[in-house]
Amino acid sequence: MEIEGSAGGGAVPWALIAGLGTDEQIGGSGFCTQARQQKFALRACGLAIGIRDRVEISYARQDFDLDEIIPGESIAVDVAGLKVRLLGDAVFDQDRWYPQISLGMQYKKNRDFDFVPALLGASDDTGLDIYLAATKVYLAGPFSRTWLLNATIRSTNANQFGILGFGGDLESGRSLNAELSAAVFLSDEFVAGVEFRQKPDNLGSFGEDDYWDLFGAWFPDKRFSVTAAYTDLGRIAMMPSQHGWYLSLQGSF
């Protein structure tokens, strides 16, 4: 699951619906993620419910630790999500060329807007991201491995995923941003992959860079996984070149 609570990679929502439920069942997933860069740390935990492999409802809480910059302070963001599968099945439609396609939205509320985001020039404490995700799984892909490819287009005005508020003095409206994921099953238990996510650049005080990561995931059981990654968020506020690692634990039912 991604840090905003939707089923997907660490930072990119996929078209897949959370949980292990079939089209006649209800399933779900829960996660907790810890990420650490040079000057900041992010903790995120959440839960997503999948209904008949068609609808996903999710919630995540993010806490962005500013302790190295402002001791004892942090920024909290609540994210409520909804996703609907529109077309296709990424796993079972192997004989069809088109991917699974889902439409999703994430309502975000910054609980500490007046503390840092407003001072940096952000214009709002809430935002609504709308995205369209396409995911295709190739069970017999190159090198006789299973591959997953995902492309997401997101309409948003969030600064640093919403951690620094929404909109700004450079741009208060929405922009379209591309998000990409690719992963390969090295074995039944191990997956390696890469993600890329464009981000808006709304604040005149500090430029915002795009995000990317390299990740590896271990699935000792279909109901549990551990993911580790090297991440690069670029500049965050006045701090350039913020890169580091994250570790995520996920359970599904």
VENFEN-V320686 format. One record per pair of residues at least 4 apart in sequence whose ideal C-beta (glycine too) atoms are under 6 Angstrom apart, sorted by the first residue. I is the first residue (numbers start at 1). J is the second residue. D is the distance in whole Angstrom. If there is no record, write none. Layout:
i=I j=J d=D
i=I j=J d=D
This chain:
i=1 j=7 d=6
i=1 j=29 d=6
i=1 j=31 d=4
i=1 j=250 d=6
i=2 j=6 d=6
i=2 j=8 d=4
i=2 j=9 d=6
i=2 j=10 d=6
i=2 j=11 d=6
i=2 j=13 d=6
i=3 j=33 d=6
i=3 j=44 d=4
i=4 j=60 d=5
i=4 j=79 d=5
i=4 j=106 d=5
i=5 j=46 d=4
i=5 j=48 d=6
i=5 j=58 d=4
i=5 j=59 d=6
i=5 j=60 d=3
i=5 j=79 d=5
i=5 j=81 d=5
i=6 j=13 d=4
i=6 j=58 d=5
i=6 j=81 d=5
i=7 j=14 d=6
i=7 j=16 d=5
i=7 j=18 d=4
i=7 j=48 d=6
i=8 j=12 d=5
i=8 j=13 d=4
i=8 j=14 d=4
i=9 j=181 d=5
i=9 j=195 d=5
i=10 j=229 d=6
i=11 j=195 d=6
i=11 j=197 d=5
i=11 j=211 d=6
i=12 j=152 d=6
i=12 j=179 d=4
i=12 j=181 d=5
i=12 j=195 d=5
i=12 j=197 d=6
i=13 j=104 d=6
i=13 j=133 d=6
i=13 j=152 d=6
i=14 j=133 d=6
i=14 j=135 d=5
i=14 j=150 d=5
i=15 j=100 d=4
i=15 j=101 d=6
i=15 j=102 d=4
i=15 j=133 d=4
i=15 j=134 d=6
i=15 j=135 d=4
i=16 j=135 d=6
i=17 j=50 d=4
i=17 j=53 d=5
i=17 j=56 d=5
i=17 j=85 d=6
i=18 j=28 d=6
i=18 j=29 d=4
i=18 j=48 d=4
i=18 j=50 d=4
i=18 j=56 d=5
i=19 j=27 d=2
i=19 j=28 d=4
i=19 j=29 d=6
i=19 j=50 d=4
i=19 j=252 d=6
i=20 j=27 d=5
i=20 j=252 d=5
i=21 j=25 d=4
i=21 j=26 d=5
i=21 j=27 d=3
i=21 j=50 d=5
i=23 j=52 d=5
i=23 j=53 d=5
i=26 j=51 d=6
i=27 j=50 d=5
i=27 j=253 d=6
i=28 j=49 d=4
i=28 j=253 d=6
i=29 j=48 d=5
i=29 j=252 d=4
i=30 j=47 d=5
i=30 j=251 d=5
i=31 j=46 d=6
i=31 j=248 d=6
i=31 j=250 d=4
i=32 j=45 d=4
i=32 j=249 d=6
i=33 j=44 d=5
i=33 j=246 d=6
i=33 j=248 d=4
i=34 j=43 d=6
i=34 j=247 d=5
i=35 j=42 d=4
i=35 j=246 d=4
i=36 j=41 d=5
i=36 j=244 d=5
i=37 j=242 d=4
i=37 j=244 d=4
i=38 j=242 d=6
i=39 j=68 d=5
i=39 j=69 d=6
i=39 j=239 d=5
i=41 j=65 d=4
i=42 j=64 d=5
i=43 j=63 d=5
i=44 j=60 d=6
i=44 j=62 d=5
i=45 j=61 d=6
i=46 j=59 d=6
i=46 j=60 d=3
i=47 j=59 d=6
i=48 j=56 d=6
i=48 j=58 d=4
i=49 j=57 d=5
i=50 j=56 d=5
i=51 j=55 d=4
i=54 j=85 d=5
i=55 j=84 d=6
i=56 j=83 d=4
i=57 j=82 d=6
i=58 j=81 d=4
i=59 j=80 d=5
i=60 j=79 d=5
i=61 j=78 d=6
i=62 j=77 d=4
i=63 j=74 d=5
i=63 j=76 d=5
i=64 j=74 d=6
i=64 j=75 d=4
i=64 j=163 d=5
i=65 j=74 d=5
i=66 j=70 d=5
i=66 j=73 d=5
i=66 j=74 d=6
i=67 j=71 d=6
i=75 j=112 d=5
i=75 j=163 d=6
i=76 j=111 d=4
i=76 j=112 d=6
i=77 j=108 d=6
i=77 j=110 d=5
i=77 j=162 d=5
i=77 j=163 d=6
i=78 j=109 d=5
i=79 j=106 d=5
i=79 j=108 d=5
i=80 j=107 d=5
i=81 j=106 d=5
i=82 j=105 d=5
i=83 j=102 d=5
i=83 j=104 d=4
i=84 j=103 d=5
i=85 j=102 d=5
i=86 j=101 d=5
i=86 j=103 d=6
i=87 j=101 d=4
i=88 j=93 d=5
i=88 j=98 d=6
i=88 j=99 d=6
i=88 j=100 d=4
i=88 j=101 d=6
i=89 j=93 d=5
i=89 j=100 d=6
i=90 j=100 d=4
i=90 j=135 d=5
i=90 j=136 d=6
i=90 j=137 d=5
i=91 j=137 d=5
i=94 j=139 d=6
i=99 j=134 d=4
i=99 j=135 d=6
i=99 j=136 d=4
i=100 j=135 d=5
i=101 j=134 d=5
i=102 j=133 d=5
i=103 j=132 d=6
i=104 j=131 d=5
i=105 j=130 d=5
i=106 j=129 d=4
i=107 j=128 d=5
i=108 j=127 d=5
i=108 j=162 d=4
i=109 j=126 d=5
i=110 j=125 d=5
i=110 j=162 d=6
i=110 j=165 d=5
i=113 j=117 d=5
i=113 j=118 d=6
i=113 j=125 d=3
i=113 j=165 d=6
i=114 j=118 d=5
i=117 j=122 d=4
i=117 j=164 d=5
i=117 j=165 d=3
i=118 j=122 d=6
i=120 j=203 d=6
i=120 j=205 d=5
i=121 j=168 d=5
i=121 j=169 d=5
i=121 j=203 d=5
i=121 j=205 d=5
i=122 j=159 d=6
i=122 j=164 d=6
i=122 j=165 d=3
i=122 j=168 d=5
i=123 j=167 d=4
i=123 j=168 d=6
i=123 j=172 d=5
i=124 j=166 d=4
i=124 j=167 d=5
i=127 j=157 d=6
i=127 j=158 d=5
i=127 j=162 d=6
i=127 j=166 d=4
i=129 j=154 d=6
i=129 j=156 d=4
i=130 j=155 d=5
i=131 j=152 d=5
i=131 j=154 d=4
i=132 j=153 d=5
i=133 j=152 d=4
i=134 j=151 d=5
i=135 j=150 d=5
i=136 j=149 d=5
i=137 j=148 d=5
i=138 j=147 d=5
i=139 j=146 d=5
i=141 j=145 d=6
i=141 j=147 d=4
i=145 j=184 d=5
i=145 j=185 d=6
i=146 j=185 d=4
i=147 j=184 d=5
i=148 j=183 d=5
i=149 j=182 d=6
i=150 j=181 d=4
i=151 j=180 d=6
i=152 j=179 d=4
i=153 j=176 d=6
i=154 j=177 d=5
i=155 j=174 d=5
i=155 j=176 d=6
i=157 j=166 d=5
i=157 j=167 d=5
i=157 j=174 d=5
i=158 j=162 d=4
i=158 j=166 d=5
i=159 j=164 d=4
i=159 j=165 d=5
i=159 j=202 d=6
i=159 j=203 d=6
i=160 j=164 d=5
i=167 j=172 d=4
i=167 j=202 d=6
i=168 j=202 d=4
i=168 j=203 d=4
i=169 j=204 d=5
i=170 j=202 d=5
i=170 j=204 d=5
i=171 j=202 d=5
i=175 j=200 d=5
i=177 j=198 d=4
i=178 j=198 d=5
i=179 j=197 d=5
i=180 j=196 d=5
i=181 j=195 d=5
i=182 j=193 d=6
i=182 j=194 d=6
i=183 j=191 d=5
i=183 j=193 d=3
i=184 j=192 d=6
i=185 j=191 d=5
i=186 j=190 d=5
i=186 j=192 d=6
i=189 j=219 d=5
i=190 j=218 d=6
i=191 j=217 d=4
i=192 j=216 d=5
i=193 j=215 d=6
i=194 j=214 d=5
i=195 j=213 d=5
i=196 j=212 d=5
i=197 j=211 d=4
i=198 j=210 d=5
i=199 j=208 d=5
i=199 j=210 d=6
i=201 j=207 d=6
i=201 j=208 d=5
i=206 j=237 d=5
i=207 j=235 d=6
i=209 j=234 d=2
i=209 j=235 d=5
i=211 j=233 d=5
i=212 j=232 d=5
i=213 j=229 d=5
i=213 j=231 d=4
i=214 j=230 d=5
i=215 j=227 d=6
i=215 j=229 d=4
i=216 j=228 d=6
i=217 j=225 d=5
i=217 j=227 d=4
i=218 j=226 d=5
i=219 j=225 d=5
i=223 j=252 d=5
i=224 j=251 d=5
i=225 j=250 d=5
i=226 j=249 d=6
i=227 j=248 d=4
i=228 j=247 d=5
i=229 j=246 d=5
i=230 j=245 d=6
i=231 j=246 d=6
i=232 j=243 d=4
i=233 j=242 d=5
i=235 j=240 d=5
i=236 j=242 d=5
